Amino acid sequence: MFEVLTKGFRSARARLSGKSVLTESVIDEALRDIRVSLLEADVALNVVNAFMTRVKEKAIGEVIQVKAKKGDRKIEITPAEHFVKLCNDELIELMGAGERGLEFEPGGRPTAVMMVGLHGTGKTTTSAKLANLLKSQKHKVMLVAADVYRPAAIDQLKILGQRIGVPVFSQPGVMPPELCANAMAQAVAEKRDVVIFDTAGRLAIDETLMGELSEIKERTNPKNIFLVVDAMIGQDAVRMASEFDRLLNLTGVVMTKMDGDARGGAALSVKAVTGKPITYVGTGEELDKIEAFRPEGIATRILGFGDVVGLVKDFEKVIDEEQAEADAIKMLKGEFNLYQFLDQIRAIQKMGSLRDTMEKLPFFHDMVPEGAAVDEKVLGRIEAMINSMTPDERKTPNIIDDRRARRIAKGSGRKPNEVKDLVQRFEAMREVMKRVGKQPSLLGRLPGFKEALDLAKARGEDVSDLMPSEREQRGSWGGYGVRKLNPAEKERRRKKEKAARKQRQKARRR
């Protein structure tokens, strides 16, 4: 969804290539491209002007030190990289730095979460998604069907609640303010720690709607009031957020359809216009497709460097960590086969849209031409071909000759040349990963990969798992997974990595 924005920032970086001083004329040329892309993405004009002014003030007239030393290594810094860092920092500031989640009531009292918004923004589904997310974090959640004017909303919430295993509180004939107050009393009796109100919406903001929401707020004193907005409606989302905030004093915004074709302007404008952060984003239709909003990940995607940290978090949700680690070692040793490859394909399929997943790769825009479509069915075709192979063919794909290719193609409904192409591509990938295993610093040569991790490190994020150590980069031994470790060293490394994983998971829950 950030393709329009990315285009402008990439053009700006290209203009700065080869420059040693960021003069006013150089900065103006680069900012012109960014300004056009921000306006095309439907970012509010006053937000665009403020962003341009801040970046120019910080960048103009600075002479960049092109070489620096870090330990025994020399690092080269270009004006383009310095400018990207400035833009990255300002984008994060624009959206509000740091992840934000729920604020919980002290003393174990039930925490009320009030979901508000207009019709059609996805309040009911988002309420269920949030309940599902909180349940996965070991909270005892209750949903409240407070939209009594639309009978289908109550039935829908009950069905969704049944699917995720969360109780739904409803009382026929009771008005929403009293119903929500009764729900809080029920939550205390059942020792529920989070109560989510799915309130009624309207086609437009009116006195009746806001009066009812104000009364619910007064009677339940919710710790969190989230406005659910559709990213597809652009600046209308920002105007709606401003009006709801004026009347209810929102604590945050939940933006839905962030996986769609929206141009991204609303995501950049909401915090700047209302002062209230985006707390969660909906990234798909399934009930597990909601996540905490990460301004850092959005900023790097806009700059064209993907979202490496976000991609790793996505993988952690769908894979077995120990198995993935074992597969990684085999891959870097060149021992990877089509059995493990099929497991990786199935994991990627669980992550949702293939394009959305690929857009988090730093080199996505170098791989996929502008405006080109990503074939969402390609993984299914590959899976079908691998499923048509014998166990020996999956273990050693190089035995697949013309006769075998015809048989596999017939069994999978594909063509023989597609089977051969799959085998050739797999062998090429295996060879590349084997080289990376011998020389881990090759990872840093992937377009955008090093820059993306440098930005993440500058923000204080732990990306140590994604890059080889300095010792590996110097080539003092054969690379990750190649040197044989003694049993004691293996056990120490396993315990250290397990402790690090637990610490990262605990930090994410906080």
QUIHURA-V692977 format. One line per field, one symbol per residue. ss: DSSP state (@ for helix, = for strand, . for the rest). psi: psi as a letter, one per 20 degrees, with the letter a starting at -180 (. if undefined). burial: 1 if it has 24 or more other C-alpha atoms within 12 Angstrom, else 0. A space follows every 10 residues. Layout:
ss = ???
psi = ???
burial = ???
//
This chain:
ss = ..@@@@@@@@ @@@@@@.... =..@@@@@@@ @@@@@@@@@@ ....@@@@@@ @@@@@@@@@. ..=...==== ..====..@@ @@@@@@@@@@ @@@@@..... .....@@@.. ======.... ..@@@@@@@@ @@@@@@.... ======.... @@@@@@@@@@ @@@@..===. .....@@@@@ @@@@@@@@@@ ...======. ......@@@@ @@@@@@@@@@ ...======= @@@.@@@@@@ @@@@@@@@.. .=====.... ....@@@@@@ @@@@...=== ==.......= ==..@@@@@@ @@.....@@@ @@@@@@@@.. @@@@@@@@@@ @@@....@@@ @@@@@@@@@@ ...@@@@@.. ...@@@@... .......@@@ @@@@@@@... @@@@@.@@@. .@@@@@@@@@ @@...@@@@@ @@@@@@@@@@ @@@@@@@@.@ @@@@@...@@ @@@@@@@@.. ...@@@...@ @@@....... ......@@@@ @@@@@@@@@@ @@@@@@@@@.
psi = ikggghgghh gghhhipiqi pnrghggggg hggggghghh jkppghgggg gggggghhhp ipppoiqrpo cjqppppqhg hggggggggh gghgioqqqp bqpqqrjjqp opooorrrqj ikggghghgg ggghhijkqo qpqpnjniin hhhggghggg hhhikpqppq opipqgghgh ghhgghhghj lpippponrq rrhrprhggh gghhhgghhi mphpoppoqo hijcihhggg hgghhhhimq irppprkijb jqiihhhhhg ghghjpqpgq qpjrhqijmq qppnhghggh ghijjanggh ghhghhhiqo ggghgghggg giijjpaigh ghghghghhh ibpgghghii phjgihgoqp iqqpoiihhh ggggghhiqr ghhhhnhiio agghhggggg hikaqhhhgg hggghghggh gghhhhhhnh ihhiippigg gghggghhij qokhiiqqrh gghikirjrp igppqrgghg gggggghghg ghggghhhh.
burial = 1111111111 1111110010 1100011111 1111111111 1111101100 1100110111 0100000000 0000001111 1111111111 1111111111 1100000001 1111111111 1111111111 1111100011 1111111100 0011011101 1001111111 0000011111 1111111000 0111111111 1000100011 0111111001 1111111111 1111111111 1111101111 1111111111 0111111111 1111111111 1111011111 1111111111 1111111111 1111110010 0000001111 1111111111 1111111110 1111111111 1111100000 0000000010 1111111110 0011001101 0001101110 0001010111 0110011001 0011111111 1110000111 1111110010 1110011100 0100000111 1100000000 0000000000 0000000000
//
